[in-house]
């Protein structure tokens, strides 16, 4: 074959698109109930936005971004995540001046040039929320409840919920100093990747999945032991409010998240149905990002999750069948005269919000009935030369097999009435 799909991308075929619509409809429904409004930003941004917002020492910026020069020699990057884009839009469009708290959500494609694996593609899709303007723990917990509600209402059950605090600019320097001191003592036991991170991003070493790194750092100091007088009570309040909502959680001191902009709360939702790469999504607070990108100091918290990984879990469920919406009516025209007579009728009932189609291949009655079954049509309308001469059409209800004849002139009223 001359042309193939690029590595790390995937076609969503018509036979599967109903699964995506099902997920997206549920996400939008939940977001509306929580009063989050949709935001859509460009698929590409100026590269400096992500370097500044995400952090040049992160894997995303250092290894994974799709960056290119346009014809004006401007460096542009396909968005690897949405938070930096949303905050850029928040600042540029003066959303904070319009209202003190902005709660937004998004659905769309992201791009990272990483090694493709199960549930991880180079063009992938995420949904997420950003709550911009509130410093309070209650807002952290609401973003957690949004994400958990989406998963629960899509039928996911084997979930685990982990939280941590990654501190802030006041308490993190002292912790970083102690961590680096510890890591220097075990440096010879670390992987090369972790050794390279010691100078640029030592906290990420705690998040390493390398078994040798995990064993070597099992006694490493944790951020929760160094929280300042602002971060400690905030973290305690998050825990209290989760308990108030009956949400079970684990405190994971090694949960540090991969992006530089996180402060205070960090959390992750995992699924036992995903194997070793079990993260469904995660989020946390990023009170400093707005200021870092040139805006006013604005406390914010958010969450992001992959749709491909969500779909993997949904398809693994015992009752994973997502129903396909069939047609209301399938028109069977036996000959061109019949087709010409039925096309205006079909258009009229489409305008009355019924789903219908007609055979354009001039096949036999048997073949067209098979096609009606394939589309799960509730009713079929059959018209041939004999019916045309009589001015009538046959309506068959597929579930019961009942057939009636009605005048073609009354076909629209009959189909939209019954």
KOLFI-180680 format. One line per 2 residues: number of its first residue (from 1); their letters; for each residue x, y, z negated of C-alpha. Coordinates in steps of 0.2 Angstrom, whole numbers. Example, Ala and Ser with C-alpha at 12.3 -4.5 7.8 and 13.67 -1.06 7.14 Angstrom:
2
1) AS) 62/-22/-39 ~ 68/-5/-36 $
END
This chain:
418
1) XX) 0/0/0 ~ 7/17/5 $
3) XX) 0/28/-9 ~ -2/22/-27 $
5) XX) -7/31/-43 ~ 8/39/-53 $
7) XX) 15/30/-67 ~ 7/33/-84 $
9) XX) -10/38/-76 ~ -26/29/-74 $
11) XX) -42/31/-63 ~ -58/31/-72 $
13) XX) -70/21/-60 ~ -88/23/-58 $
15) XX) -91/7/-66 ~ -83/13/-82 $
17) XX) -88/32/-82 ~ -103/28/-93 $
19) XX) -92/24/-107 ~ -83/40/-106 $
21) XX) -100/49/-105 ~ -106/40/-121 $
23) XX) -90/45/-130 ~ -91/63/-124 $
25) XX) -110/65/-128 ~ -107/59/-145 $
27) XX) -93/70/-148 ~ -103/85/-142 $
29) XX) -118/80/-152 ~ -107/79/-169 $
31) XX) -98/96/-165 ~ -115/105/-162 $
33) XX) -121/98/-179 ~ -106/105/-188 $
35) XX) -107/122/-178 ~ -91/120/-168 $
37) XX) -92/128/-151 ~ -82/122/-136 $
39) XX) -67/131/-130 ~ -58/128/-113 $
41) XX) -41/134/-110 ~ -30/132/-94 $
43) XX) -21/115/-91 ~ -4/124/-89 $
45) XX) 3/138/-100 ~ 20/148/-100 $
47) XX) 33/136/-107 ~ 38/147/-121 $
49) XX) 21/145/-129 ~ 24/127/-133 $
51) XX) 43/130/-137 ~ 38/143/-150 $
53) XX) 22/135/-156 ~ 26/116/-157 $
55) XX) 45/118/-161 ~ 60/115/-149 $
57) XX) 67/101/-161 ~ 51/91/-159 $
59) XX) 50/76/-147 ~ 36/84/-138 $
61) XX) 46/99/-133 ~ 63/90/-132 $
63) XX) 58/75/-122 ~ 40/74/-116 $
65) XX) 34/90/-108 ~ 30/92/-89 $
67) XX) 39/108/-86 ~ 41/116/-69 $
69) XX) 45/133/-60 ~ 32/141/-50 $
71) XX) 35/151/-34 ~ 39/167/-45 $
73) XX) 52/157/-55 ~ 41/157/-70 $
75) XX) 43/142/-81 ~ 26/133/-84 $
77) XX) 21/118/-93 ~ 6/106/-92 $
79) XX) -1/107/-109 ~ 5/92/-121 $
81) XX) -8/97/-134 ~ -21/110/-137 $
83) XX) -18/119/-154 ~ -5/131/-147 $
85) XX) -16/135/-132 ~ -31/138/-143 $
87) XX) -21/150/-155 ~ -14/159/-140 $
89) XX) -32/161/-133 ~ -38/166/-151 $
91) XX) -25/180/-151 ~ -26/186/-133 $
93) XX) -45/187/-134 ~ -46/195/-151 $
95) XX) -58/182/-158 ~ -53/186/-175 $
97) XX) -60/203/-173 ~ -77/197/-167 $
99) XX) -80/185/-182 ~ -69/181/-198 $
101) XX) -70/162/-195 ~ -69/154/-178 $
103) XX) -74/135/-177 ~ -70/128/-160 $
105) XX) -68/111/-152 ~ -61/104/-135 $
107) XX) -61/89/-124 ~ -49/88/-110 $
109) XX) -33/81/-102 ~ -16/83/-109 $
111) XX) 1/78/-102 ~ 17/70/-110 $
113) XX) 31/61/-101 ~ 33/47/-113 $
115) XX) 34/28/-110 ~ 17/22/-105 $
117) XX) 10/9/-117 ~ -7/3/-124 $
119) XX) -18/18/-127 ~ -4/30/-122 $
121) XX) -3/37/-105 ~ 6/52/-97 $
123) XX) -10/60/-93 ~ -22/56/-108 $
125) XX) -37/64/-115 ~ -40/72/-132 $
127) XX) -54/79/-142 ~ -51/90/-157 $
129) XX) -56/104/-168 ~ -48/120/-174 $
131) XX) -55/130/-188 ~ -47/147/-188 $
133) XX) -48/159/-203 ~ -51/150/-219 $
135) XX) -37/146/-231 ~ -48/135/-242 $
137) XX) -47/116/-245 ~ -66/114/-241 $
139) XX) -62/119/-223 ~ -48/105/-222 $
141) XX) -61/93/-228 ~ -74/98/-216 $
143) XX) -62/95/-201 ~ -59/77/-209 $
145) XX) -78/75/-210 ~ -80/80/-192 $
147) XX) -68/67/-186 ~ -74/53/-197 $
149) XX) -92/56/-192 ~ -88/54/-173 $
151) XX) -79/38/-177 ~ -93/31/-188 $
153) XX) -107/36/-176 ~ -97/27/-162 $
155) XX) -98/11/-172 ~ -80/11/-178 $
157) XX) -78/2/-195 ~ -60/-4/-199 $
159) XX) -53/13/-202 ~ -40/19/-215 $
161) XX) -38/37/-220 ~ -21/44/-226 $
163) XX) -17/61/-232 ~ -2/70/-238 $
165) XX) 4/88/-241 ~ 19/94/-231 $
167) XX) 22/110/-241 ~ 25/127/-234 $
169) XX) 39/139/-231 ~ 41/142/-250 $
171) XX) 43/124/-256 ~ 49/115/-240 $
173) XX) 67/122/-240 ~ 71/115/-257 $
175) XX) 64/98/-252 ~ 73/98/-236 $
177) XX) 89/101/-245 ~ 86/86/-257 $
179) XX) 81/75/-242 ~ 96/79/-232 $
181) XX) 107/75/-247 ~ 99/58/-249 $
183) XX) 100/55/-230 ~ 119/59/-230 $
185) XX) 121/45/-243 ~ 113/32/-231 $
187) XX) 117/39/-214 ~ 127/24/-209 $
189) XX) 111/13/-210 ~ 100/25/-199 $
191) XX) 96/22/-181 ~ 105/34/-169 $
193) XX) 88/43/-166 ~ 86/47/-184 $
195) XX) 105/52/-186 ~ 101/65/-172 $
197) XX) 86/71/-181 ~ 96/75/-197 $
199) XX) 101/92/-192 ~ 86/97/-182 $
201) XX) 71/89/-190 ~ 75/78/-205 $
203) XX) 57/76/-211 ~ 53/66/-195 $
205) XX) 65/52/-201 ~ 52/47/-214 $
207) XX) 40/45/-200 ~ 51/33/-190 $
209) XX) 44/16/-185 ~ 61/8/-184 $
211) XX) 62/-6/-197 ~ 80/-2/-202 $
213) XX) 75/17/-205 ~ 60/12/-215 $
215) XX) 70/0/-226 ~ 84/13/-228 $
217) XX) 73/27/-233 ~ 61/18/-245 $
219) XX) 68/27/-260 ~ 69/44/-251 $
221) XX) 62/59/-261 ~ 45/64/-255 $
223) XX) 37/81/-252 ~ 23/79/-264 $
225) XX) 36/79/-278 ~ 42/97/-273 $
227) XX) 25/106/-270 ~ 25/124/-275 $
229) XX) 11/133/-286 ~ 1/136/-270 $
231) XX) 2/119/-261 ~ 0/108/-277 $
233) XX) -17/114/-282 ~ -23/115/-264 $
235) XX) -18/97/-261 ~ -27/92/-278 $
237) XX) -43/101/-272 ~ -43/92/-255 $
239) XX) -42/76/-265 ~ -56/81/-276 $
241) XX) -68/86/-262 ~ -64/70/-253 $
243) XX) -69/60/-268 ~ -85/71/-270 $
245) XX) -90/65/-252 ~ -86/47/-256 $
247) XX) -72/46/-244 ~ -59/33/-248 $
249) XX) -41/39/-244 ~ -23/34/-247 $
251) XX) -9/47/-251 ~ 5/43/-240 $
253) XX) 21/53/-244 ~ 29/48/-228 $
255) XX) 15/55/-217 ~ 24/71/-210 $
257) XX) 16/73/-193 ~ 27/77/-178 $
259) XX) 24/95/-175 ~ 33/110/-183 $
261) XX) 18/120/-186 ~ 10/110/-200 $
263) XX) 9/117/-218 ~ 0/110/-233 $
265) XX) -13/97/-228 ~ -8/83/-216 $
267) XX) -19/68/-212 ~ -21/53/-201 $
269) XX) -35/41/-196 ~ -29/23/-192 $
271) XX) -38/8/-185 ~ -34/-10/-189 $
273) XX) -40/-14/-172 ~ -25/-5/-163 $
275) XX) -11/-16/-168 ~ 6/-8/-174 $
277) XX) 2/8/-165 ~ -13/11/-175 $
279) XX) -16/30/-176 ~ -32/35/-169 $
281) XX) -30/54/-172 ~ -24/66/-185 $
283) XX) -23/84/-190 ~ -19/96/-204 $
285) XX) -16/114/-209 ~ -6/126/-199 $
287) XX) -7/143/-208 ~ 9/150/-200 $
289) XX) 6/147/-182 ~ -5/162/-178 $
291) XX) 9/174/-185 ~ 23/164/-176 $
293) XX) 14/167/-159 ~ 12/185/-162 $
295) XX) -4/187/-171 ~ -10/192/-188 $
297) XX) -7/180/-202 ~ -22/168/-201 $
299) XX) -25/152/-210 ~ -30/138/-199 $
301) XX) -33/119/-199 ~ -37/106/-186 $
303) XX) -38/89/-179 ~ -34/80/-163 $
305) XX) -37/62/-156 ~ -35/52/-140 $
307) XX) -50/46/-131 ~ -41/32/-123 $
309) XX) -36/24/-140 ~ -54/27/-146 $
311) XX) -61/18/-131 ~ -49/3/-134 $
313) XX) -56/1/-152 ~ -74/3/-145 $
315) XX) -72/-11/-132 ~ -65/-22/-146 $
317) XX) -81/-21/-156 ~ -92/-37/-157 $
319) XX) -107/-26/-151 ~ -96/-16/-139 $
321) XX) -108/-16/-124 ~ -112/2/-120 $
323) XX) -128/2/-110 ~ -128/9/-92 $
325) XX) -143/21/-88 ~ -152/13/-73 $
327) XX) -162/21/-60 ~ -180/25/-63 $
329) XX) -185/21/-45 ~ -176/12/-30 $
331) XX) -184/16/-13 ~ -184/1/-1 $
333) XX) -186/7/17 ~ -189/-6/30 $
335) XX) -184/3/46 ~ -180/21/50 $
337) XX) -198/27/51 ~ -200/21/33 $
339) XX) -184/30/28 ~ -189/46/36 $
341) XX) -206/45/27 ~ -199/41/10 $
343) XX) -184/54/9 ~ -195/69/5 $
345) XX) -205/59/-8 ~ -188/54/-16 $
347) XX) -182/72/-16 ~ -199/77/-24 $
349) XX) -197/65/-39 ~ -179/69/-41 $
351) XX) -185/87/-44 ~ -196/80/-58 $
353) XX) -181/73/-67 ~ -182/55/-62 $
355) XX) -166/45/-56 ~ -168/37/-39 $
357) XX) -160/31/-24 ~ -163/23/-7 $
359) XX) -154/11/4 ~ -144/20/18 $
361) XX) -137/4/26 ~ -154/-2/34 $
363) XX) -152/-19/26 ~ -165/-33/24 $
365) XX) -179/-33/10 ~ -169/-46/0 $
367) XX) -153/-37/1 ~ -161/-21/-5 $
369) XX) -170/-30/-19 ~ -153/-36/-25 $
371) XX) -147/-18/-24 ~ -161/-12/-35 $
373) XX) -157/-25/-48 ~ -139/-20/-47 $
375) XX) -144/-2/-52 ~ -156/-9/-65 $
377) XX) -171/0/-57 ~ -187/1/-67 $
379) XX) -197/1/-52 ~ -195/-1/-33 $
381) XX) -205/7/-19 ~ -207/-4/-4 $
383) XX) -212/4/13 ~ -211/-4/30 $
385) XX) -221/-2/47 ~ -236/-11/40 $
387) XX) -237/1/25 ~ -234/16/35 $
389) XX) -248/12/47 ~ -260/10/32 $
391) XX) -253/26/24 ~ -248/16/8 $
393) XX) -233/11/-2 ~ -230/-4/-14 $
395) XX) -224/0/-31 ~ -217/-15/-40 $
397) XX) -212/-14/-59 ~ -196/-25/-60 $
399) XX) -198/-30/-79 ~ -216/-38/-76 $
401) XX) -217/-41/-58 ~ -233/-31/-57 $
403) XX) -237/-24/-40 ~ -249/-10/-34 $
405) XX) -252/-1/-18 ~ -255/18/-18 $
407) XX) -257/31/-4 ~ -240/38/1 $
409) XX) -247/55/-2 ~ -250/51/-20 $
411) XX) -233/42/-23 ~ -225/57/-32 $
413) XX) -239/59/-44 ~ -241/40/-47 $
415) XX) -222/38/-51 ~ -221/53/-62 $
417) XX) -237/49/-71 ~ -233/30/-76 $
END
